[in-house]
Amino acid sequence: MGRLRRRVADRRHRVDDAGGVWIVTGIVFGILLYALIVLMDVAGFTPVEPLVVIPPVLVAMIGGNSLLGGGRTRGRTAPAPQPAPGSEGDGRAGRPPTGPNGREPGGPA
């Protein structure tokens, strides 16, 4: 009987994992890893110096792009593509004037 009750209780109390917990977990572990790398750099292990410099630079670049409104069209749509010169406006290249290779019939080969 105990097993049956546990199964019924488990079905009623489902854990809703919408992803927020994993996002917070990733941020916390990332901060801990960065702190460990900084500690290694302070202790004199110099090969980790690029790992100390690059993440803040990337965060600053992404933040600066967001502040400048990058990546958004702000309600503007992209202009329609213009037909290529010599085309008939349907996106395909124009046909030669006469004959399969564009030579005049009866002209020099």
Jmol script that loads the backbone (N, CA, C; Angstrom):
load data "model"
ATOM      1  N   MET A   1       0.811  -1.199   0.000  1.00  0.00           N
ATOM      2  CA  MET A   1       0.000   0.000   0.000  1.00  0.00           C
ATOM      3  C   MET A   1       0.855   1.264   0.000  1.00  0.00           C
ATOM      4  N   GLY A   2       2.000   1.215   0.680  1.00  0.00           N
ATOM      5  CA  GLY A   2       2.866   2.392   0.760  1.00  0.00           C
ATOM      6  C   GLY A   2       3.375   2.822  -0.610  1.00  0.00           C
ATOM      7  N   ARG A   3       3.679   1.840  -1.453  1.00  0.00           N
ATOM      8  CA  ARG A   3       4.160   2.161  -2.801  1.00  0.00           C
ATOM      9  C   ARG A   3       3.088   2.871  -3.615  1.00  0.00           C
ATOM     10  N   LEU A   4       1.882   2.390  -3.516  1.00  0.00           N
ATOM     11  CA  LEU A   4       0.791   2.978  -4.283  1.00  0.00           C
ATOM     12  C   LEU A   4       0.568   4.434  -3.879  1.00  0.00           C
ATOM     13  N   ARG A   5       0.621   4.702  -2.580  1.00  0.00           N
ATOM     14  CA  ARG A   5       0.422   6.078  -2.118  1.00  0.00           C
ATOM     15  C   ARG A   5       1.522   6.988  -2.620  1.00  0.00           C
ATOM     16  N   ARG A   6       2.756   6.507  -2.610  1.00  0.00           N
ATOM     17  CA  ARG A   6       3.874   7.329  -3.074  1.00  0.00           C
ATOM     18  C   ARG A   6       3.726   7.670  -4.561  1.00  0.00           C
ATOM     19  N   ARG A   7       3.314   6.696  -5.360  1.00  0.00           N
ATOM     20  CA  ARG A   7       3.146   6.944  -6.787  1.00  0.00           C
ATOM     21  C   ARG A   7       2.042   7.963  -7.045  1.00  0.00           C
ATOM     22  N   VAL A   8       0.943   7.849  -6.336  1.00  0.00           N
ATOM     23  CA  VAL A   8      -0.153   8.792  -6.504  1.00  0.00           C
ATOM     24  C   VAL A   8       0.290  10.178  -6.060  1.00  0.00           C
ATOM     25  N   ALA A   9       1.013  10.274  -4.967  1.00  0.00           N
ATOM     26  CA  ALA A   9       1.490  11.563  -4.473  1.00  0.00           C
ATOM     27  C   ALA A   9       2.489  12.174  -5.450  1.00  0.00           C
ATOM     28  N   ASP A  10       3.341  11.340  -6.062  1.00  0.00           N
ATOM     29  CA  ASP A  10       4.304  11.856  -7.029  1.00  0.00           C
ATOM     30  C   ASP A  10       3.607  12.423  -8.259  1.00  0.00           C
ATOM     31  N   ARG A  11       2.534  11.827  -8.677  1.00  0.00           N
ATOM     32  CA  ARG A  11       1.815  12.311  -9.849  1.00  0.00           C
ATOM     33  C   ARG A  11       1.102  13.623  -9.556  1.00  0.00           C
ATOM     34  N   ARG A  12       0.627  13.800  -8.347  1.00  0.00           N
ATOM     35  CA  ARG A  12      -0.075  15.037  -8.003  1.00  0.00           C
ATOM     36  C   ARG A  12       0.887  16.197  -7.801  1.00  0.00           C
ATOM     37  N   HIS A  13       2.093  15.929  -7.336  1.00  0.00           N
ATOM     38  CA  HIS A  13       3.063  16.979  -7.020  1.00  0.00           C
ATOM     39  C   HIS A  13       4.213  16.938  -8.002  1.00  0.00           C
ATOM     40  N   ARG A  14       3.904  17.218  -9.241  1.00  0.00           N
ATOM     41  CA  ARG A  14       4.954  17.245 -10.253  1.00  0.00           C
ATOM     42  C   ARG A  14       5.795  18.504 -10.091  1.00  0.00           C
ATOM     43  N   VAL A  15       7.082  18.373 -10.373  1.00  0.00           N
ATOM     44  CA  VAL A  15       7.975  19.512 -10.308  1.00  0.00           C
ATOM     45  C   VAL A  15       7.940  20.213 -11.662  1.00  0.00           C
ATOM     46  N   ASP A  16       7.589  21.488 -11.649  1.00  0.00           N
ATOM     47  CA  ASP A  16       7.547  22.260 -12.884  1.00  0.00           C
ATOM     48  C   ASP A  16       8.918  22.854 -13.127  1.00  0.00           C
ATOM     49  N   ASP A  17       9.668  22.256 -14.044  1.00  0.00           N
ATOM     50  CA  ASP A  17      11.012  22.740 -14.345  1.00  0.00           C
ATOM     51  C   ASP A  17      10.949  23.490 -15.660  1.00  0.00           C
ATOM     52  N   ALA A  18      10.662  24.774 -15.573  1.00  0.00           N
ATOM     53  CA  ALA A  18      10.527  25.586 -16.770  1.00  0.00           C
ATOM     54  C   ALA A  18      11.862  26.111 -17.261  1.00  0.00           C
ATOM     55  N   GLY A  19      12.950  25.820 -16.589  1.00  0.00           N
ATOM     56  CA  GLY A  19      14.257  26.245 -17.047  1.00  0.00           C
ATOM     57  C   GLY A  19      14.878  27.339 -16.211  1.00  0.00           C
ATOM     58  N   GLY A  20      14.117  28.027 -15.393  1.00  0.00           N
ATOM     59  CA  GLY A  20      14.658  29.111 -14.589  1.00  0.00           C
ATOM     60  C   GLY A  20      15.699  28.637 -13.599  1.00  0.00           C
ATOM     61  N   VAL A  21      15.474  27.462 -13.031  1.00  0.00           N
ATOM     62  CA  VAL A  21      16.424  26.914 -12.063  1.00  0.00           C
ATOM     63  C   VAL A  21      17.761  26.643 -12.740  1.00  0.00           C
ATOM     64  N   TRP A  22      17.726  26.141 -13.961  1.00  0.00           N
ATOM     65  CA  TRP A  22      18.971  25.816 -14.657  1.00  0.00           C
ATOM     66  C   TRP A  22      19.714  27.067 -15.094  1.00  0.00           C
ATOM     67  N   ILE A  23      18.986  28.111 -15.408  1.00  0.00           N
ATOM     68  CA  ILE A  23      19.639  29.364 -15.781  1.00  0.00           C
ATOM     69  C   ILE A  23      20.376  29.931 -14.570  1.00  0.00           C
ATOM     70  N   VAL A  24      19.706  29.966 -13.426  1.00  0.00           N
ATOM     71  CA  VAL A  24      20.343  30.480 -12.203  1.00  0.00           C
ATOM     72  C   VAL A  24      21.520  29.601 -11.820  1.00  0.00           C
ATOM     73  N   THR A  25      21.366  28.284 -11.941  1.00  0.00           N
ATOM     74  CA  THR A  25      22.462  27.371 -11.611  1.00  0.00           C
ATOM     75  C   THR A  25      23.663  27.622 -12.511  1.00  0.00           C
ATOM     76  N   GLY A  26      23.434  27.822 -13.797  1.00  0.00           N
ATOM     77  CA  GLY A  26      24.532  28.100 -14.718  1.00  0.00           C
ATOM     78  C   GLY A  26      25.232  29.408 -14.397  1.00  0.00           C
ATOM     79  N   ILE A  27      24.471  30.429 -14.040  1.00  0.00           N
ATOM     80  CA  ILE A  27      25.081  31.718 -13.681  1.00  0.00           C
ATOM     81  C   ILE A  27      25.911  31.589 -12.420  1.00  0.00           C
ATOM     82  N   VAL A  28      25.380  30.892 -11.417  1.00  0.00           N
ATOM     83  CA  VAL A  28      26.119  30.717 -10.153  1.00  0.00           C
ATOM     84  C   VAL A  28      27.393  29.919 -10.387  1.00  0.00           C
ATOM     85  N   PHE A  29      27.313  28.822 -11.126  1.00  0.00           N
ATOM     86  CA  PHE A  29      28.515  28.022 -11.392  1.00  0.00           C
ATOM     87  C   PHE A  29      29.519  28.802 -12.245  1.00  0.00           C
ATOM     88  N   GLY A  30      29.038  29.610 -13.171  1.00  0.00           N
ATOM     89  CA  GLY A  30      29.933  30.433 -13.971  1.00  0.00           C
ATOM     90  C   GLY A  30      30.687  31.443 -13.125  1.00  0.00           C
ATOM     91  N   ILE A  31      29.988  32.066 -12.182  1.00  0.00           N
ATOM     92  CA  ILE A  31      30.651  33.026 -11.287  1.00  0.00           C
ATOM     93  C   ILE A  31      31.666  32.317 -10.404  1.00  0.00           C
ATOM     94  N   LEU A  32      31.305  31.142  -9.898  1.00  0.00           N
ATOM     95  CA  LEU A  32      32.261  30.378  -9.075  1.00  0.00           C
ATOM     96  C   LEU A  32      33.485  29.962  -9.886  1.00  0.00           C
ATOM     97  N   LEU A  33      33.289  29.529 -11.112  1.00  0.00           N
ATOM     98  CA  LEU A  33      34.408  29.144 -11.961  1.00  0.00           C
ATOM     99  C   LEU A  33      35.300  30.341 -12.265  1.00  0.00           C
ATOM    100  N   TYR A  34      34.697  31.500 -12.551  1.00  0.00           N
ATOM    101  CA  TYR A  34      35.479  32.702 -12.811  1.00  0.00           C
ATOM    102  C   TYR A  34      36.274  33.106 -11.563  1.00  0.00           C
ATOM    103  N   ALA A  35      35.655  32.996 -10.389  1.00  0.00           N
ATOM    104  CA  ALA A  35      36.374  33.313  -9.143  1.00  0.00           C
ATOM    105  C   ALA A  35      37.552  32.367  -8.948  1.00  0.00           C
ATOM    106  N   LEU A  36      37.384  31.096  -9.276  1.00  0.00           N
ATOM    107  CA  LEU A  36      38.482  30.134  -9.159  1.00  0.00           C
ATOM    108  C   LEU A  36      39.610  30.476 -10.131  1.00  0.00           C
ATOM    109  N   ILE A  37      39.260  30.888 -11.329  1.00  0.00           N
ATOM    110  CA  ILE A  37      40.284  31.266 -12.317  1.00  0.00           C
ATOM    111  C   ILE A  37      41.032  32.511 -11.866  1.00  0.00           C
ATOM    112  N   VAL A  38      40.315  33.488 -11.299  1.00  0.00           N
ATOM    113  CA  VAL A  38      40.976  34.691 -10.782  1.00  0.00           C
ATOM    114  C   VAL A  38      41.903  34.316  -9.633  1.00  0.00           C
ATOM    115  N   LEU A  39      41.468  33.420  -8.774  1.00  0.00           N
ATOM    116  CA  LEU A  39      42.310  32.953  -7.670  1.00  0.00           C
ATOM    117  C   LEU A  39      43.573  32.282  -8.198  1.00  0.00           C
ATOM    118  N   MET A  40      43.445  31.492  -9.240  1.00  0.00           N
ATOM    119  CA  MET A  40      44.618  30.849  -9.841  1.00  0.00           C
ATOM    120  C   MET A  40      45.572  31.901 -10.407  1.00  0.00           C
ATOM    121  N   ASP A  41      45.026  32.962 -11.009  1.00  0.00           N
ATOM    122  CA  ASP A  41      45.863  34.028 -11.558  1.00  0.00           C
ATOM    123  C   ASP A  41      46.580  34.778 -10.444  1.00  0.00           C
ATOM    124  N   VAL A  42      45.877  35.054  -9.359  1.00  0.00           N
ATOM    125  CA  VAL A  42      46.491  35.744  -8.223  1.00  0.00           C
ATOM    126  C   VAL A  42      47.581  34.875  -7.598  1.00  0.00           C
ATOM    127  N   ALA A  43      47.389  33.566  -7.618  1.00  0.00           N
ATOM    128  CA  ALA A  43      48.374  32.650  -7.039  1.00  0.00           C
ATOM    129  C   ALA A  43      49.606  32.512  -7.918  1.00  0.00           C
ATOM    130  N   GLY A  44      49.579  33.067  -9.126  1.00  0.00           N
ATOM    131  CA  GLY A  44      50.763  33.045  -9.966  1.00  0.00           C
ATOM    132  C   GLY A  44      50.704  32.100 -11.144  1.00  0.00           C
ATOM    133  N   PHE A  45      49.572  31.470 -11.388  1.00  0.00           N
ATOM    134  CA  PHE A  45      49.434  30.565 -12.526  1.00  0.00           C
ATOM    135  C   PHE A  45      49.029  31.400 -13.735  1.00  0.00           C
ATOM    136  N   THR A  46      50.024  31.912 -14.454  1.00  0.00           N
ATOM    137  CA  THR A  46      49.789  32.898 -15.506  1.00  0.00           C
ATOM    138  C   THR A  46      49.088  32.389 -16.768  1.00  0.00           C
ATOM    139  N   PRO A  47      49.086  31.096 -17.085  1.00  0.00           N
ATOM    140  CA  PRO A  47      48.370  30.689 -18.305  1.00  0.00           C
ATOM    141  C   PRO A  47      46.863  30.974 -18.282  1.00  0.00           C
ATOM    142  N   VAL A  48      46.290  31.300 -17.119  1.00  0.00           N
ATOM    143  CA  VAL A  48      44.855  31.571 -17.066  1.00  0.00           C
ATOM    144  C   VAL A  48      44.533  33.048 -17.277  1.00  0.00           C
ATOM    145  N   GLU A  49      45.544  33.881 -17.516  1.00  0.00           N
ATOM    146  CA  GLU A  49      45.297  35.312 -17.679  1.00  0.00           C
ATOM    147  C   GLU A  49      44.328  35.631 -18.823  1.00  0.00           C
ATOM    148  N   PRO A  50      44.393  34.966 -19.985  1.00  0.00           N
ATOM    149  CA  PRO A  50      43.375  35.262 -21.010  1.00  0.00           C
ATOM    150  C   PRO A  50      41.956  34.955 -20.544  1.00  0.00           C
ATOM    151  N   LEU A  51      41.812  33.950 -19.696  1.00  0.00           N
ATOM    152  CA  LEU A  51      40.483  33.614 -19.181  1.00  0.00           C
ATOM    153  C   LEU A  51      39.993  34.624 -18.154  1.00  0.00           C
ATOM    154  N   VAL A  52      40.911  35.424 -17.616  1.00  0.00           N
ATOM    155  CA  VAL A  52      40.528  36.477 -16.686  1.00  0.00           C
ATOM    156  C   VAL A  52      40.123  37.731 -17.459  1.00  0.00           C
ATOM    157  N   VAL A  53      40.763  37.983 -18.588  1.00  0.00           N
ATOM    158  CA  VAL A  53      40.534  39.212 -19.340  1.00  0.00           C
ATOM    159  C   VAL A  53      39.361  39.091 -20.315  1.00  0.00           C
ATOM    160  N   ILE A  54      39.240  37.983 -21.016  1.00  0.00           N
ATOM    161  CA  ILE A  54      38.268  37.854 -22.110  1.00  0.00           C
ATOM    162  C   ILE A  54      36.806  37.928 -21.645  1.00  0.00           C
ATOM    163  N   PRO A  55      36.369  37.224 -20.589  1.00  0.00           N
ATOM    164  CA  PRO A  55      34.939  37.296 -20.218  1.00  0.00           C
ATOM    165  C   PRO A  55      34.432  38.702 -19.909  1.00  0.00           C
ATOM    166  N   PRO A  56      35.156  39.536 -19.129  1.00  0.00           N
ATOM    167  CA  PRO A  56      34.624  40.885 -18.924  1.00  0.00           C
ATOM    168  C   PRO A  56      34.566  41.707 -20.219  1.00  0.00           C
ATOM    169  N   VAL A  57      35.507  41.492 -21.113  1.00  0.00           N
ATOM    170  CA  VAL A  57      35.495  42.214 -22.384  1.00  0.00           C
ATOM    171  C   VAL A  57      34.278  41.794 -23.209  1.00  0.00           C
ATOM    172  N   LEU A  58      33.990  40.500 -23.259  1.00  0.00           N
ATOM    173  CA  LEU A  58      32.816  40.025 -23.996  1.00  0.00           C
ATOM    174  C   LEU A  58      31.526  40.565 -23.398  1.00  0.00           C
ATOM    175  N   VAL A  59      31.431  40.561 -22.072  1.00  0.00           N
ATOM    176  CA  VAL A  59      30.228  41.083 -21.418  1.00  0.00           C
ATOM    177  C   VAL A  59      30.074  42.568 -21.729  1.00  0.00           C
ATOM    178  N   ALA A  60      31.184  43.314 -21.706  1.00  0.00           N
ATOM    179  CA  ALA A  60      31.124  44.741 -22.013  1.00  0.00           C
ATOM    180  C   ALA A  60      30.708  44.974 -23.464  1.00  0.00           C
ATOM    181  N   MET A  61      31.217  44.160 -24.392  1.00  0.00           N
ATOM    182  CA  MET A  61      30.856  44.331 -25.803  1.00  0.00           C
ATOM    183  C   MET A  61      29.382  44.003 -26.047  1.00  0.00           C
ATOM    184  N   ILE A  62      28.891  42.942 -25.442  1.00  0.00           N
ATOM    185  CA  ILE A  62      27.486  42.574 -25.614  1.00  0.00           C
ATOM    186  C   ILE A  62      26.590  43.621 -24.965  1.00  0.00           C
ATOM    187  N   GLY A  63      26.987  44.091 -23.780  1.00  0.00           N
ATOM    188  CA  GLY A  63      26.207  45.132 -23.112  1.00  0.00           C
ATOM    189  C   GLY A  63      26.198  46.427 -23.905  1.00  0.00           C
ATOM    190  N   GLY A  64      27.345  46.797 -24.470  1.00  0.00           N
ATOM    191  CA  GLY A  64      27.414  48.007 -25.280  1.00  0.00           C
ATOM    192  C   GLY A  64      26.551  47.902 -26.521  1.00  0.00           C
ATOM    193  N   ASN A  65      26.534  46.732 -27.138  1.00  0.00           N
ATOM    194  CA  ASN A  65      25.685  46.525 -28.313  1.00  0.00           C
ATOM    195  C   ASN A  65      24.214  46.656 -27.934  1.00  0.00           C
ATOM    196  N   SER A  66      23.851  46.129 -26.786  1.00  0.00           N
ATOM    197  CA  SER A  66      22.463  46.234 -26.347  1.00  0.00           C
ATOM    198  C   SER A  66      22.095  47.681 -26.038  1.00  0.00           C
ATOM    199  N   LEU A  67      23.028  48.415 -25.438  1.00  0.00           N
ATOM    200  CA  LEU A  67      22.749  49.818 -25.130  1.00  0.00           C
ATOM    201  C   LEU A  67      22.584  50.651 -26.397  1.00  0.00           C
ATOM    202  N   LEU A  68      23.291  50.273 -27.448  1.00  0.00           N
ATOM    203  CA  LEU A  68      23.203  51.007 -28.702  1.00  0.00           C
ATOM    204  C   LEU A  68      22.046  50.528 -29.578  1.00  0.00           C
ATOM    205  N   GLY A  69      21.303  49.538 -29.109  1.00  0.00           N
ATOM    206  CA  GLY A  69      20.149  49.057 -29.859  1.00  0.00           C
ATOM    207  C   GLY A  69      20.518  48.154 -31.008  1.00  0.00           C
ATOM    208  N   GLY A  70      21.635  47.479 -30.934  1.00  0.00           N
ATOM    209  CA  GLY A  70      22.075  46.619 -32.022  1.00  0.00           C
ATOM    210  C   GLY A  70      21.197  45.395 -32.185  1.00  0.00           C
ATOM    211  N   GLY A  71      21.081  44.950 -33.428  1.00  0.00           N
ATOM    212  CA  GLY A  71      20.357  43.718 -33.713  1.00  0.00           C
ATOM    213  C   GLY A  71      18.857  43.893 -33.817  1.00  0.00           C
ATOM    214  N   ARG A  72      18.350  45.099 -33.715  1.00  0.00           N
ATOM    215  CA  ARG A  72      16.906  45.319 -33.803  1.00  0.00           C
ATOM    216  C   ARG A  72      16.606  46.244 -34.973  1.00  0.00           C
ATOM    217  N   THR A  73      15.492  46.005 -35.622  1.00  0.00           N
ATOM    218  CA  THR A  73      15.110  46.850 -36.750  1.00  0.00           C
ATOM    219  C   THR A  73      14.179  47.971 -36.329  1.00  0.00           C
ATOM    220  N   ARG A  74      13.660  47.931 -35.130  1.00  0.00           N
ATOM    221  CA  ARG A  74      12.770  48.971 -34.599  1.00  0.00           C
ATOM    222  C   ARG A  74      11.572  49.220 -35.513  1.00  0.00           C
ATOM    223  N   GLY A  75      10.938  48.149 -35.964  1.00  0.00           N
ATOM    224  CA  GLY A  75       9.731  48.262 -36.760  1.00  0.00           C
ATOM    225  C   GLY A  75       9.959  48.465 -38.244  1.00  0.00           C
ATOM    226  N   ARG A  76      11.178  48.665 -38.671  1.00  0.00           N
ATOM    227  CA  ARG A  76      11.446  48.833 -40.099  1.00  0.00           C
ATOM    228  C   ARG A  76      11.576  47.457 -40.740  1.00  0.00           C
ATOM    229  N   THR A  77      11.067  47.338 -41.923  1.00  0.00           N
ATOM    230  CA  THR A  77      11.225  46.085 -42.650  1.00  0.00           C
ATOM    231  C   THR A  77      12.380  46.226 -43.627  1.00  0.00           C
ATOM    232  N   ALA A  78      12.938  45.116 -44.006  1.00  0.00           N
ATOM    233  CA  ALA A  78      14.047  45.121 -44.958  1.00  0.00           C
ATOM    234  C   ALA A  78      13.521  45.524 -46.330  1.00  0.00           C
ATOM    235  N   PRO A  79      14.309  46.280 -47.099  1.00  0.00           N
ATOM    236  CA  PRO A  79      13.846  46.668 -48.433  1.00  0.00           C
ATOM    237  C   PRO A  79      13.763  45.451 -49.347  1.00  0.00           C
ATOM    238  N   ALA A  80      12.860  45.534 -50.317  1.00  0.00           N
ATOM    239  CA  ALA A  80      12.708  44.441 -51.276  1.00  0.00           C
ATOM    240  C   ALA A  80      13.949  44.380 -52.166  1.00  0.00           C
ATOM    241  N   PRO A  81      14.397  43.169 -52.515  1.00  0.00           N
ATOM    242  CA  PRO A  81      15.574  43.052 -53.384  1.00  0.00           C
ATOM    243  C   PRO A  81      15.274  43.598 -54.775  1.00  0.00           C
ATOM    244  N   GLN A  82      16.246  44.293 -55.329  1.00  0.00           N
ATOM    245  CA  GLN A  82      16.094  44.867 -56.665  1.00  0.00           C
ATOM    246  C   GLN A  82      16.484  43.823 -57.720  1.00  0.00           C
ATOM    247  N   PRO A  83      15.785  43.804 -58.860  1.00  0.00           N
ATOM    248  CA  PRO A  83      16.155  42.842 -59.899  1.00  0.00           C
ATOM    249  C   PRO A  83      17.540  43.162 -60.465  1.00  0.00           C
ATOM    250  N   ALA A  84      18.233  42.137 -60.870  1.00  0.00           N
ATOM    251  CA  ALA A  84      19.572  42.309 -61.438  1.00  0.00           C
ATOM    252  C   ALA A  84      19.484  42.987 -62.791  1.00  0.00           C
ATOM    253  N   PRO A  85      20.524  43.744 -63.153  1.00  0.00           N
ATOM    254  CA  PRO A  85      20.504  44.372 -64.477  1.00  0.00           C
ATOM    255  C   PRO A  85      20.430  43.316 -65.582  1.00  0.00           C
ATOM    256  N   GLY A  86      19.601  43.562 -66.565  1.00  0.00           N
ATOM    257  CA  GLY A  86      19.455  42.628 -67.671  1.00  0.00           C
ATOM    258  C   GLY A  86      18.401  41.563 -67.432  1.00  0.00           C
ATOM    259  N   SER A  87      17.859  41.535 -66.248  1.00  0.00           N
ATOM    260  CA  SER A  87      16.829  40.532 -65.995  1.00  0.00           C
ATOM    261  C   SER A  87      15.470  41.122 -66.330  1.00  0.00           C
ATOM    262  N   GLU A  88      14.487  40.276 -66.368  1.00  0.00           N
ATOM    263  CA  GLU A  88      13.148  40.717 -66.725  1.00  0.00           C
ATOM    264  C   GLU A  88      12.345  41.091 -65.486  1.00  0.00           C
ATOM    265  N   GLY A  89      12.997  41.148 -64.341  1.00  0.00           N
ATOM    266  CA  GLY A  89      12.302  41.546 -63.131  1.00  0.00           C
ATOM    267  C   GLY A  89      11.762  40.386 -62.322  1.00  0.00           C
ATOM    268  N   ASP A  90      11.925  39.175 -62.823  1.00  0.00           N
ATOM    269  CA  ASP A  90      11.414  38.032 -62.073  1.00  0.00           C
ATOM    270  C   ASP A  90      12.524  37.285 -61.342  1.00  0.00           C
ATOM    271  N   GLY A  91      13.726  37.841 -61.308  1.00  0.00           N
ATOM    272  CA  GLY A  91      14.818  37.217 -60.574  1.00  0.00           C
ATOM    273  C   GLY A  91      15.646  36.256 -61.390  1.00  0.00           C
ATOM    274  N   ARG A  92      15.253  36.015 -62.642  1.00  0.00           N
ATOM    275  CA  ARG A  92      16.020  35.114 -63.493  1.00  0.00           C
ATOM    276  C   ARG A  92      16.819  35.921 -64.501  1.00  0.00           C
ATOM    277  N   ALA A  93      17.910  35.376 -64.950  1.00  0.00           N
ATOM    278  CA  ALA A  93      18.735  36.057 -65.943  1.00  0.00           C
ATOM    279  C   ALA A  93      17.996  36.103 -67.271  1.00  0.00           C
ATOM    280  N   GLY A  94      18.273  37.144 -68.050  1.00  0.00           N
ATOM    281  CA  GLY A  94      17.629  37.278 -69.351  1.00  0.00           C
ATOM    282  C   GLY A  94      18.148  36.249 -70.339  1.00  0.00           C
ATOM    283  N   ARG A  95      17.335  35.941 -71.357  1.00  0.00           N
ATOM    284  CA  ARG A  95      17.735  34.971 -72.376  1.00  0.00           C
ATOM    285  C   ARG A  95      18.556  35.669 -73.444  1.00  0.00           C
ATOM    286  N   PRO A  96      19.416  34.941 -74.137  1.00  0.00           N
ATOM    287  CA  PRO A  96      20.166  35.540 -75.244  1.00  0.00           C
ATOM    288  C   PRO A  96      19.205  36.027 -76.322  1.00  0.00           C
ATOM    289  N   PRO A  97      19.601  37.038 -77.105  1.00  0.00           N
ATOM    290  CA  PRO A  97      18.676  37.612 -78.078  1.00  0.00           C
ATOM    291  C   PRO A  97      18.160  36.606 -79.088  1.00  0.00           C
ATOM    292  N   THR A  98      19.019  35.824 -79.707  1.00  0.00           N
ATOM    293  CA  THR A  98      18.558  34.823 -80.673  1.00  0.00           C
ATOM    294  C   THR A  98      19.450  33.602 -80.586  1.00  0.00           C
ATOM    295  N   GLY A  99      18.904  32.485 -80.922  1.00  0.00           N
ATOM    296  CA  GLY A  99      19.683  31.249 -80.945  1.00  0.00           C
ATOM    297  C   GLY A  99      20.040  30.769 -79.542  1.00  0.00           C
ATOM    298  N   PRO A 100      20.508  29.532 -79.470  1.00  0.00           N
ATOM    299  CA  PRO A 100      20.814  28.976 -78.152  1.00  0.00           C
ATOM    300  C   PRO A 100      22.035  29.630 -77.500  1.00  0.00           C
ATOM    301  N   ASN A 101      22.973  30.162 -78.308  1.00  0.00           N
ATOM    302  CA  ASN A 101      24.174  30.757 -77.736  1.00  0.00           C
ATOM    303  C   ASN A 101      24.245  32.256 -77.964  1.00  0.00           C
ATOM    304  N   GLY A 102      23.198  32.844 -78.442  1.00  0.00           N
ATOM    305  CA  GLY A 102      23.183  34.272 -78.657  1.00  0.00           C
ATOM    306  C   GLY A 102      23.755  34.721 -79.990  1.00  0.00           C
ATOM    307  N   ARG A 103      24.094  33.780 -80.882  1.00  0.00           N
ATOM    308  CA  ARG A 103      24.641  34.151 -82.199  1.00  0.00           C
ATOM    309  C   ARG A 103      23.484  34.422 -83.158  1.00  0.00           C
ATOM    310  N   GLU A 104      23.724  35.312 -84.069  1.00  0.00           N
ATOM    311  CA  GLU A 104      22.736  35.578 -85.110  1.00  0.00           C
ATOM    312  C   GLU A 104      22.666  34.390 -86.062  1.00  0.00           C
ATOM    313  N   PRO A 105      21.480  34.028 -86.520  1.00  0.00           N
ATOM    314  CA  PRO A 105      21.415  32.929 -87.486  1.00  0.00           C
ATOM    315  C   PRO A 105      22.101  33.329 -88.789  1.00  0.00           C
ATOM    316  N   GLY A 106      22.950  32.465 -89.272  1.00  0.00           N
ATOM    317  CA  GLY A 106      23.637  32.680 -90.531  1.00  0.00           C
ATOM    318  C   GLY A 106      24.856  33.566 -90.367  1.00  0.00           C
ATOM    319  N   GLY A 107      25.185  34.009 -89.172  1.00  0.00           N
ATOM    320  CA  GLY A 107      26.353  34.844 -88.957  1.00  0.00           C
ATOM    321  C   GLY A 107      27.604  34.016 -88.767  1.00  0.00           C
ATOM    322  N   PRO A 108      28.742  34.672 -88.567  1.00  0.00           N
ATOM    323  CA  PRO A 108      29.993  33.914 -88.384  1.00  0.00           C
ATOM    324  C   PRO A 108      29.927  33.093 -87.095  1.00  0.00           C
ATOM    325  N   ALA A 109      30.543  31.946 -87.151  1.00  0.00           N
ATOM    326  CA  ALA A 109      30.502  31.029 -86.014  1.00  0.00           C
ATOM    327  C   ALA A 109      31.545  31.340 -84.989  1.00  0.00           C
TER     328      ALA A 109
END
end "model"
wireframe off; spacefill off
backbone 0.3
color backbone group
